[in-house]
Amino acid sequence: MITGMNQIRPASRVAEIEEYYLQRKIKEVAALQAKGIDVVSLGIGGPDRMPPLSAIEALIDGAQKPGVHGYSVTSGLPELREAYACWYERHYGVTLDPDSEILPLIGSKEGILHVSMAFLNPGDAVLVPDPGYPTYTSVSRLMGARVVPYSLTAENGWMPDFDELEKLAHAGVKLMWINYPHMPTGTRPTHELFSRIVDFGRRHGIVIAHDNPYSFILNDEPMSILQVSGASDVAIEMNSLSKSHNMAGWRMGMVASNPQFIKWILKVKSNVDSGQFIPAMRAAAVALSAGDEWYEDLNRVYAERRREAEQIMKTLGCGFDSSQRGLFLWGRIPAGVNGSEEFADSILREARVFVTPGFIFGKNGENYFRISLCATVERLSEARRRISEAINTGRLKF
């Protein structure tokens, strides 16, 4: 044993967070599969299909050229920023200056950290949705900020309660996270919702950070909070190619806002990373030029999967809202079940199917669970068969 090792302690911020639940479960599933036990994984939102062929070809071609394997600029290639601007104009009807209002990111998860570092001081309060993406909470805690949950409930259509927000706004709130189409519930945004949130942020001097990776999935009308007149005065929007173009591993995201906000975020980012791989940025620009047929084909596949996921919900006796959009299906667990974690664990244990318990998204998710659409129809069908068999033989009892 190294002398003095028992005196070493991590930074106090490490005690504020835990290893991401889904990462822990991935290890558990991997251990089962290493023993030869097949598990149908419906827990992770990692697209399994290929990116646009044109982007792959551009990456291969670009990587074979000299002069592209060194450091790049943190602000991203001008052609990538221009491609993002054209993408926003074409699909959202939002005009952005590629030189001053767009910053490429190494995935929007990185953006959550950079935005938080750019705006939050220790002790500042952050409004975080419950249920919501766990990283909003964990990154806020890493910053030493105070997490102030705001409730989203089925009774209110998983939309914010603006009376509650008005009361919470006086607690030193600096930043508010929103995410529509909402993960995990799949709730779609409305122009009225975005307008009210922008007004709320403007009146209280709160930065509104909208995380928008799901707007193209099973959705014919992608929306952006920047469609609201004057939104960029207080709003930041992050977007990503991970879900819309099956490029999760490429780590291609972006943030858009007013020039001052972008300068502050870039100041943080330039001290953290050294830019993205040049051929990958050029290939991402190609992917962004994909026509409507790309999204139509993507959604045709997800629609087939969604129908099978709904059958799994019905087999389990779980209720769900058919108007959901995005990459998941959110359902209410049967009455009498002892919590979402036990519900998910029993399905994994008895049927060898991995689903995500709702408790990881906040206390309002405790009576719910989530099915990912990132599995083939055949695997979803196999999951339903296994669950049905486990119920019929009495191994699963709800």
Phi, psi and omega in degrees: 000138181286130180300134179086357183299326183288350176271348183280131179229149177286168174301149184300332181297335180295328179288345182278348184227166174234164175301139183305128185309313184295330176293321177296318181290326176301319178296319179297316179295319180297323179294320177296316181293329176295336177272004180088013180263114182284131177238130173275114185267114177238027185258332189257140178269053180253105183307137184257356182268171185277150171292173176305135181302324180298326179289320178297316179297321179294323179295313180298314181296316183293324183290344181270000182264148179288157174080012183243003187257010177265192177295150174241180181277143182297331181281359176083160179295141176305323182291331176287316178299321177295320179295320177297318180297317178296321178300315180293321179294317185289318189258333181248347184070027181250128179264124180233143174278114184296339182275335186229347186242007180226136174227117175296149181232156172277065185086150182288341175296322173299322181298325178301318178293313184293319177299316180297318179293328182285333188243341189255132167258157175306133179096341176296152180261145180233127175276123184234132182290144175230106007279158179191175180299122186300335183295332176302319181287312185295319179293320177301319178292323176299330179280354184077017180274164177266122179276122178244100180291143169241139192278133166244128183228157178299324182297330180256021178066025182059030175253156178297147172269107187290337173294318177296316181300320180299323179289321182285337186296341184268014182258031180073033184285132179250331189216143177230129176265131171228163187199099179222133358307134191284136170251119024256357193276345180077012181292134180276149176280168170229159178297323178299317179300309181299320180296318181292323180291319177298316178299318178300313180297318181295316183293329185253003180065039182251131176285128179259117179253112181258121179262114195234054183275349190252009192292342181263349188274117181055038187216119182275348183231079178300138180236152177230142176295339180286356173290339179285131180303127178077007184300323186294350175299326182232348189255146173239138174235131173254145178218174190201152173268359185301311183268318186289336183229015178057041186238038185303317182287346179285338183056063180241106177224183180201159174231140180232139177188196177286158185303323181294315178299317181297320178300318180294317180294320178296323178302318176293309186300322183293342177265000184247319182229171182244030177089176182256163181298125187303311178299327178293321178295318179294322178291324177297322177298323176295316180301322182293343179272003180304141181279180182301331181297331178298311182291326178296317179292318178303314184284334173299316179294314182292330178295320177297316180293321181299320178299320179290322177297323177296325177294326176296316178303315181294322178299322180278354182074032183255140177273152179205162179261119184289350181274001181301149175232164178106194193268004186223166170236124185256126182225155179271132181288156182298150177299142178092350178284141185276065174089157185289328180293315178296322178301310181293319180296323181291324177293320177294317184291317188264334183241355182057046176231128183259117174237167184259124177287145185288342184298335183291345181265359180131169185296331179286352176264002187302325183263022184227169172211169188230137173250129176277145176267011182270050175212151183293162176302322180297319180288323176297320178296320178296320177299316179297319179299315181295318180295317179299317179296317180296325178289316182294329179270357177088002180288326174253124181231116179235000000 
